Amino acid sequence: MRKPDLSTRIAITGAGIVCSIGRDKAEVWQSIVDARAGIAKLTRFPGETFPTDLAAEVTADLPKSRRLSRTDRLAIVAAKEAIEQASEHSPLPRERAIVSTGTSTGGLLEGEDYYFRRIVRGRRHAPASLVLQQPTSGPSDAVARAFHLGGGVVSNATACASAGAAIGMAADYLRSHHADVAIAGGSDALCRLTYSGFNVLQAVDPEPCAPFDAARKGITLGEGAGYLVLERWEDAVARGANILAELCSYGASCDAHHPTAPAEDGRGAEAAMRGALADARVDAAAIDYVNAHGTGTTLNDSAETKAILASLGGGVPVSSSKSYFGHTLGASGAVEAVVTVLALQHQTAPPTLRLRERAADCTLDYIPDTPRPMSLENVLSNTFGFGGSNVSLLFRRAEVN
């Protein structure tokens, strides 16, 4: 791929989201304003038991299809909203539109269903179509087919950093002129492997997650999808598109430390944030807010706090939107990127719910309980994953030139 030209500005002209607190941007933002979380008793796997019983499930109706996994269908819902918004004033050049998606499990839920049907009910009751829905390439392929996007597909699976990386990579495709439009984001559905696996790791809070709180005990697992429509700034202006925000840059790094635990000093997360600042030529003092990875685990919250202190200082407001809709795993970077764009548009930072007493090692301004109206120009959205993968996206309010 040709070297991306970092001077090329990237406009966001569409955004779509579906998660446990809403089926679209309007519902999601209203839930944020109302401080209404979407965490409840797990219903996805009836008759099965786990050490914990809470999750942030999507209750919205999804497209019906025997050929698409739940992860694919979540992706189509979010991508549809983003594409429709970007196309309000003039059509997108879909023949040069690339789809870049991050996911951690793809259609693994359907693969599990195939196995259980075959074991319990027999081969005749286990259609092979369930296995065909399993690949992690499925969401990108499904979005491309659904909306006739001919510019190519990219699928990224770097654990919980997947969608953040997919968005950053999409910007590189635009800056190197390999595509004219990018539909970039992520999608993940709850499945037994992740739900039981995180329980085995003792990383799941039996109560709704409480990031940065002294009593925090782990994550709440969720599901959802988020997509952004990205274009080169001049192209968006030329076709009269409404520009929602600017994606200035992204930073990526790896802790190179442990399969599941972050480096305790936060060095990888710090490197990702510093990389985003450097590529955008933005001073640390200019960052007005950080949408933190903020999972609610002891190690992650502590390491991210250290990383923010080292790269930005202690005065920047921080919050974790996972306190609303849980950890959507491979989709989290995209779901939270959409929330970050909404925060810029509404000039309001979402809060961290259930933050009653800051942990001793969490010393930042975490915006508790209620949204905070404030002047937002430059903001960071962090997303980190197993294996030490880290991505930090830097967004700017559209009015800033």
Secondary structure, DSSP 8 states (H G I E B T S, - for coil): -----TTS-EEEEEEEEEBTTBSSHHHHHHHHHTT----EE--SSTT---S--EEB---S-----SSS-HHHHHHHHHHHHHHHHHTSSS---GGGEEEEEE-SSTTHHHHHHHHHHHHHH-GGGS-THHHHT--TTHHHHHHHHHHT--S-EEEE--GGGHHHHHHHHHHHHHHTTS-SEEEEEEEE---HHHHHHHHHTT-B-SSS--TTBTT---B-BB-EEEEEEEEEHHHHHHTT----EEEEEEEEEE--S-SSS--TT-HHHHHHHHHHHHHHT--GGGEEEEE----S-HHHHHHHHHHHHHHH-S-SBEE-THHHH-B-GGGHHHHHHHHHHHHHHHTEE--BTT--SB-TT--SB--BSS-EE---SEEEEEEEEGGGEEEEEEEEETT--
